[in-house]
Amino acid sequence: MNGYHQYSFDELSRSLASRLLSGTGRASALFYKENPEFEIGSLLHGMSVDDEFLIAYVAQDSDPANKMETVNPVRIEIIRECMDPSIRVVTASAHVLGQVEWISLADGKEMLSAGKLPERIASFVAETKVRIGIVSIDKLLLHQPSGVTRICPESITASTRAVSFPTLSDEIDCSMSLGTNDVLRKVCIAVENGVLPGKICGRCPQASICQHIANKVVCADIDSLGVTLTHIKNDEITTVFAAFDKPVKDIKEFEYELLKIKNSSLAE
């Protein structure tokens, strides 16, 4: 394997940030200056074809947002959780500070007609009264097991999103291909021992671990460049990134690169 040395930390961070802004994860918004007590706890979010970061929600007549100015300072948090439904672990998050400009319903319909809206937002705009905001990003911070990284918003463009994998619809198919807990545990150990290309993203000592999750491995993230796995040991939680030989762009290539990783770990 050629492995992880092909991918810089910036590349990995930018790829994850691109997927988070493009619709992965759960988004919320806090209008910390105009009305700090008002928070939209569940937002649709994504990137338009013009590289605009959009948020959207179904507005109620009583919402305080209806009385706000057209442009408001906003803090947006996008939470990414592990893909294993048996355990709830936050694996990454993006924090956005910026200004949101609310557009009219008519302008939203116009963007829909022009094909400029991301798919998830478009499906709601077509059926309900969805309020759309265009967010001008002043600061974008990415939190992940390796630490906190400041991302340049201008680096999240249509070209970077075009090669972003997996899409929202691909994620479940990818997670079904991961394999057994024992196989994933061996992948983690192989990365830790330097047998497989990748890196140790973080170690967190634990005084005690619930026995029902001891020695469990959960998938923290799937990326075009590799997979991030969290190994819950008896006294420590270790997160590793196992790198593919080359970036993948579809489920078939993902399964092929994943098989190579698993076979290499089992051979040791």
MIKOLZA-706220 format. One record per residue (C-alpha): residue number from 1; chain; x negated, y negated, z negated. Coordinates in Angstrom, 1 decimal. Each point is the difference from the previous one (the first is absolute). Example, Ala and Ser with C-alpha at 12.3 -4.5 7.8 and 13.67 -1.06 7.14 Angstrom:
1, A, -12.3, 4.5, -7.8
2, A, -1.4, -3.4, 0.7
This chain:
1, A, 0.0, 0.0, 0.0
2, A, -1.1, -3.6, 0.7
3, A, 2.3, -1.2, -2.8
4, A, 0.4, -2.9, -2.2
5, A, -3.0, -2.1, 1.1
6, A, 2.0, -1.0, 3.1
7, A, 2.4, -1.9, -2.2
8, A, -0.9, -3.0, -2.0
9, A, 1.8, -1.0, -3.2
10, A, 1.4, -3.0, 1.9
11, A, 1.4, 2.3, 2.7
12, A, 1.8, 2.2, -2.6
13, A, 1.4, -2.9, -1.9
14, A, 1.2, -1.8, 3.2
15, A, 1.7, 3.2, 1.2
16, A, 1.9, 0.4, -3.3
17, A, 0.9, -3.7, -0.2
18, A, 1.3, 0.2, 3.6
19, A, 2.3, 2.9, -0.8
20, A, 1.3, -1.7, -3.2
21, A, 0.8, -3.3, 1.8
22, A, 1.6, 2.0, 2.9
23, A, 2.6, 1.6, -2.2
24, A, -1.5, 2.7, -2.2
25, A, 0.7, -0.2, -3.7
26, A, 2.6, -1.8, -2.1
27, A, 0.1, -3.8, 0.1
28, A, 1.3, -2.6, -2.5
29, A, -0.2, -3.8, 0.0
30, A, -0.3, -2.6, -2.8
31, A, 0.7, -3.7, 0.7
32, A, -2.3, -1.2, -2.8
33, A, 0.4, -3.8, 0.5
34, A, 3.5, -0.5, 1.3
35, A, 1.8, 2.5, -2.2
36, A, -2.4, 2.2, -2.1
37, A, 2.9, 1.9, -1.6
38, A, 1.2, 1.2, 3.4
39, A, -1.6, 3.1, 1.5
40, A, 1.0, 2.0, 3.0
41, A, -0.8, 3.5, -1.2
42, A, 0.5, 1.8, 3.3
43, A, -1.0, -1.4, 3.3
44, A, -0.4, 1.1, 3.6
45, A, -3.4, -1.0, 1.3
46, A, -2.0, 0.3, 3.2
47, A, -1.9, -1.8, 2.7
48, A, 1.5, -1.5, 3.1
49, A, -1.4, 0.4, 3.5
50, A, -1.4, -3.5, -0.4
51, A, -2.0, 1.1, -3.1
52, A, 2.3, -1.8, -2.5
53, A, 0.5, 1.6, -3.4
54, A, 3.7, 0.3, -0.6
55, A, 2.2, 0.7, -3.0
56, A, 3.7, 0.6, 0.1
57, A, 2.9, 0.9, -2.3
58, A, 3.7, 0.1, 0.0
59, A, 1.0, -3.3, -1.5
60, A, 3.0, -0.4, -2.3
61, A, 1.9, -3.3, -0.3
62, A, -1.0, -0.4, -3.7
63, A, -3.8, 0.5, 0.6
64, A, -2.1, -2.9, -1.2
65, A, -2.0, 0.3, 3.2
66, A, 2.9, -1.5, 1.9
67, A, -0.6, -3.3, -1.9
68, A, -3.7, -0.2, 0.5
69, A, -1.9, -2.2, 2.4
70, A, -0.7, 1.4, 3.5
71, A, -3.7, 0.6, -0.9
72, A, -0.9, 1.4, -3.4
73, A, -3.2, 1.2, -1.8
74, A, 0.2, 3.7, -0.5
75, A, -1.9, 2.9, -1.5
76, A, 0.7, 3.4, 1.7
77, A, -1.1, 3.3, -1.4
78, A, 0.0, 3.2, 2.1
79, A, -0.4, 3.2, -2.0
80, A, -1.2, 3.2, 1.5
81, A, 0.7, 3.3, -1.9
82, A, -1.4, 3.4, 0.5
83, A, 1.8, 2.2, 2.5
84, A, 0.6, 2.9, -2.5
85, A, 3.7, -0.2, -1.2
86, A, -0.8, 2.0, -3.1
87, A, -2.1, -2.8, -1.6
88, A, 0.2, -3.8, 0.1
89, A, -3.4, -1.7, 0.4
90, A, -0.7, -3.4, 1.5
91, A, -2.9, 0.5, 2.4
92, A, -0.4, -3.4, 1.5
93, A, 1.6, -3.4, 0.2
94, A, -0.2, -3.2, 1.9
95, A, 0.5, -3.5, -1.5
96, A, 0.9, -2.9, 2.2
97, A, 0.1, -3.6, -0.9
98, A, 1.4, -2.4, 2.6
99, A, 3.0, -2.0, 1.2
100, A, 3.2, 1.6, 1.3
101, A, 2.1, -1.9, 2.6
102, A, 3.6, 1.3, 0.1
103, A, 1.4, 0.0, 3.4
104, A, 3.7, -0.2, 1.0
105, A, 2.1, 3.0, 0.8
106, A, 0.2, -1.2, 3.6
107, A, -3.8, -0.1, 0.2
108, A, -0.1, 3.5, -1.4
109, A, 2.4, 1.2, 2.6
110, A, -2.1, -1.7, 2.7
111, A, -3.2, 1.8, -1.3
112, A, 2.0, 3.3, 0.1
113, A, 1.1, -0.6, 3.6
114, A, -3.6, -0.9, 1.0
115, A, -1.3, 3.3, -1.5
116, A, -2.3, -1.9, -2.5
117, A, 1.2, 1.6, -3.2
118, A, -1.6, 3.2, -1.6
119, A, 2.3, 3.0, 0.3
120, A, 1.2, 0.2, -3.6
121, A, 0.9, -3.7, -0.2
122, A, 1.6, 0.1, 3.5
123, A, 2.3, 2.9, -1.0
124, A, 1.4, -2.0, -2.9
125, A, 0.3, -3.3, 1.9
126, A, 2.1, 1.7, 2.6
127, A, 2.6, 1.1, -2.6
128, A, 0.0, -2.4, -3.0
129, A, -0.7, -3.6, -1.1
130, A, -3.7, 0.3, -0.6
131, A, -2.0, -3.0, -1.0
132, A, -3.4, 0.0, 1.6
133, A, -3.1, -1.9, -1.2
134, A, -3.2, -0.6, 1.9
135, A, -2.9, 0.0, -2.5
136, A, -3.1, -2.0, 0.6
137, A, -2.7, 1.8, -2.0
138, A, -2.4, -2.1, -2.0
139, A, -1.6, 3.0, -1.9
140, A, 0.2, 3.7, 0.4
141, A, -1.5, 2.3, -2.6
142, A, -0.1, 3.8, 0.3
143, A, -0.2, 2.1, -3.1
144, A, -1.2, 3.6, 0.4
145, A, -1.9, 2.6, -2.0
146, A, -3.3, -1.4, 1.3
147, A, 0.8, -3.5, -1.4
148, A, 1.5, -3.3, 1.1
149, A, -0.7, -1.3, 3.5
150, A, 0.9, -3.4, 1.6
151, A, 1.3, 0.6, 3.5
152, A, 0.0, -2.6, 2.7
153, A, 3.6, -0.2, 1.2
154, A, -1.1, -0.9, 3.5
155, A, -1.6, 3.4, 0.3
156, A, 3.4, 1.7, -0.1
157, A, 1.0, -0.4, 3.6
158, A, 2.0, 2.0, 2.6
159, A, -3.2, 1.7, 1.2
160, A, -0.9, 1.3, -3.5
161, A, 3.6, 1.1, -0.7
162, A, 0.1, 1.8, 3.4
163, A, -2.6, 2.5, -1.1
164, A, 1.5, 0.2, -3.6
165, A, 0.9, 3.5, -1.0
166, A, 2.2, 1.5, -1.3
167, A, 3.2, -1.9, 0.7
168, A, 2.8, 0.2, -2.6
169, A, 1.6, 2.8, 2.0
170, A, -3.2, 2.0, 0.2
171, A, -0.8, -0.1, -3.8
172, A, 2.3, 2.9, -1.0
173, A, -1.2, 2.2, 2.8
174, A, -3.6, -0.7, -1.0
175, A, 0.6, 0.7, -3.7
176, A, 1.6, 3.4, 0.9
177, A, -3.3, 1.0, 1.8
178, A, -2.3, -0.6, -3.0
179, A, -0.1, 3.5, -1.4
180, A, 0.0, 1.6, -3.4
181, A, -1.1, -1.6, -3.2
182, A, -3.0, 2.4, -0.2
183, A, -1.2, -1.0, 3.5
184, A, 0.3, -3.7, -0.8
185, A, -1.9, 0.5, -3.3
186, A, -2.8, 1.6, 2.0
187, A, 0.0, -3.0, 2.4
188, A, -0.4, -2.4, -3.0
189, A, -2.8, 2.0, -1.5
190, A, -1.8, 0.2, 3.4
191, A, 0.2, -3.8, 0.3
192, A, -1.3, -0.5, -3.5
193, A, -2.9, 2.3, 0.6
194, A, -0.9, -1.6, 3.3
195, A, 0.9, 3.0, 2.0
196, A, 2.7, -1.8, 1.9
197, A, -0.4, -3.5, 1.4
198, A, 1.9, -2.6, -2.0
199, A, -0.3, -1.8, -3.2
200, A, 1.1, 0.0, -3.6
201, A, 2.4, -2.9, -0.3
202, A, 0.4, 0.0, -3.8
203, A, -0.2, 1.9, -3.2
204, A, 2.2, -0.6, -3.0
205, A, -0.7, 2.0, -3.2
206, A, 3.1, 1.2, -1.8
207, A, 0.3, 1.0, -3.7
208, A, 2.8, 2.4, 0.8
209, A, 1.9, 1.3, 3.0
210, A, 3.5, 1.4, 0.1
211, A, -0.5, 3.7, 0.6
212, A, 2.6, 0.2, 2.8
213, A, -2.1, -2.3, 2.2
214, A, -3.5, 1.2, -1.1
215, A, -2.2, 1.0, 3.0
216, A, 2.6, -1.4, 2.3
217, A, -1.1, -1.8, 3.2
218, A, 2.3, -2.6, 1.5
219, A, -0.3, -1.8, 3.3
220, A, -0.6, -3.6, -0.7
221, A, -0.1, -1.1, 3.6
222, A, -0.3, 1.2, 3.6
223, A, -1.8, -2.2, 2.5
224, A, -1.3, 0.3, 3.6
225, A, -3.5, 0.2, -1.5
226, A, 0.6, 2.7, -2.6
227, A, 2.0, 1.0, -3.1
228, A, -0.2, -1.3, -3.6
229, A, 0.6, 2.6, -2.7
230, A, 0.4, -0.4, -3.7
231, A, -1.2, 2.9, -2.1
232, A, 1.5, 0.1, -3.5
233, A, -2.5, 1.9, -2.2
234, A, 0.3, 0.9, -3.7
235, A, -2.0, -3.0, -1.1
236, A, -0.3, -2.2, 3.1
237, A, 1.9, -1.2, 3.0
238, A, -2.2, -0.2, 3.1
239, A, 1.0, -1.6, 3.3
240, A, -2.0, 0.9, 3.2
241, A, 0.2, -0.9, 3.6
242, A, -0.7, 2.9, 2.5
243, A, -1.0, -1.4, 3.3
244, A, 0.9, 1.3, 3.5
245, A, -2.6, 0.4, 2.7
246, A, 1.8, -2.6, 2.0
247, A, 3.2, -2.1, -0.3
248, A, 3.3, 1.7, 0.8
249, A, 2.9, -1.5, 1.8
250, A, 2.7, 2.6, -0.2
251, A, 1.2, 3.0, -2.1
252, A, -1.7, 2.6, 2.2
253, A, -3.4, -1.7, -0.4
254, A, 0.6, -0.4, -3.7
255, A, 0.7, 3.7, -0.5
256, A, -3.1, 0.9, 2.0
257, A, -2.3, -2.3, -2.1
258, A, 1.6, 1.1, -3.2
259, A, -0.6, 3.7, 0.9
260, A, -3.7, -0.7, 0.5
261, A, -0.2, -1.6, -3.4
262, A, 1.8, 2.9, -1.7
263, A, -2.1, 2.6, 1.8
264, A, -3.2, -1.7, -1.0
265, A, 1.0, -0.3, -3.6
266, A, 1.0, 3.7, -0.1
267, A, -3.3, 1.1, 1.6
268, A, -2.1, -1.4, -2.9
